[in-house]
Every structure is written in structure tokens, then in C-alpha cells.
């Protein structure tokens, strides 16, 4: 992402997802990744998800649970956005 210019993700919806080496790094998804995506111009409507590296085999289950929580919000925002841009 270092090579992307400011605004490179303008008009994009971004969902912050991160694989972390240690559970103590979980706040990094909100403290570092979310602001980076926003700085690049992305709309970041949901809390992020962080998957511990030692649970990567269960990433599908972990992300399914996260997606079930955020999907209604994202769907609503995308629908509203589609009606305002059409």
C-alpha cells in the first residue's frame, strides 16, 4: 500500500481484515489498518476482523461469524449507495 497515491481507494468500500501473529496485535486492525484505508479514500463502514495466525485453519469459521454480523450493515449501505449513484 506504500506505493498507492492518496485517494487511490476513493469510492471503494473496504472491510479491514488482518492476519496477526499474536492476539495482542488485534487492536492493530482498528488502530492502523482502518486509518490507512481511510487515508487512501476508502469508505470503511464496519469494525475490522483479525485472525490469529495460529488459527488460520479456522479462518473460514471466524470470518463467517464476523460476516454474519456486518453483512446486513454493508448490504444496506451498498443498496443506499447504489440508489444515490444511479
C-alpha positions in Angstrom: 0.0 0.0 0.0 3.0 2.3 0.3 3.0 2.9 -3.4 -0.6 3.8 -3.7 -1.3 7.6 -4.0 -3.7 9.3 -1.7 -7.2 8.7 -2.8 -6.4 5.5 -4.6 -9.3 3.8 -3.0 -11.8 6.6 -3.5 -15.3 5.4 -3.9 -14.3 1.9 -2.7 -15.9 0.1 0.3 -13.2 -1.6 2.3 -13.6 -4.2 5.0 -10.5 -4.3 7.2 -9.2 -7.8 7.6 -5.9 -8.8 9.1 -3.9 -11.9 9.9 -1.9 -11.4 13.2 1.0 -13.3 14.7 -0.2 -12.7 18.2 -3.6 -12.0 19.7 -2.1 -8.9 21.4 -2.0 -7.4 17.9 -5.7 -7.5 17.4 -6.2 -3.7 18.0 -3.9 -3.0 15.0 -6.8 -3.7 12.6 -8.6 -0.6 14.1 -5.6 1.5 15.1 -3.5 1.1 12.0 -5.4 -0.6 9.1 -8.7 1.3 9.3 -6.9 4.7 9.2 -4.7 3.6 6.4 -7.7 2.5 4.3 -9.5 5.8 5.1 -6.4 7.8 4.2 -6.4 6.1 0.8 -10.0 7.3 0.4 -11.9 4.1 1.1 -15.2 4.1 3.0 -14.7 1.7 6.0 -18.2 1.1 7.4 -17.6 -1.8 9.7 -15.4 -2.9 12.5 -12.4 -4.9 11.3 -11.6 -8.6 11.7 -8.4 -10.1 12.9 -7.5 -13.7 12.6 -4.7 -15.1 14.7 -2.1 -16.9 12.5 -2.3 -20.0 14.7 -6.0 -20.2 13.9 -5.7 -19.7 10.2 -7.2 -23.1 9.6 -10.4 -21.8 11.2 -10.3 -18.5 9.3 -13.4 -19.5 7.4 -15.4 -20.1 10.6 -14.1 -16.9 12.2 -14.8 -14.8 9.2 -18.2 -16.3 8.7 -19.2 -15.2 12.2 -17.8 -11.7 11.5 -19.5 -11.5 8.2 -22.9 -12.5 9.7 -22.6 -9.5 12.0 -21.5 -7.0 9.4 -23.3 -8.2 6.2 -26.7 -6.5 7.0 -25.0 -3.2 7.6 -22.8 -3.5 4.5 -25.8 -4.6 2.3 -27.8 -1.6 3.5 -25.0 0.8 2.8 -24.3 -0.6 -0.6 -28.0 -0.5 -1.5 -28.3 3.1 -0.4 -25.2 4.0 -2.3 -26.5 2.3 -5.5 -29.7 4.4 -5.4 -27.8 7.6 -4.9 -25.3 6.9 -7.7 -27.9 5.7 -10.3 
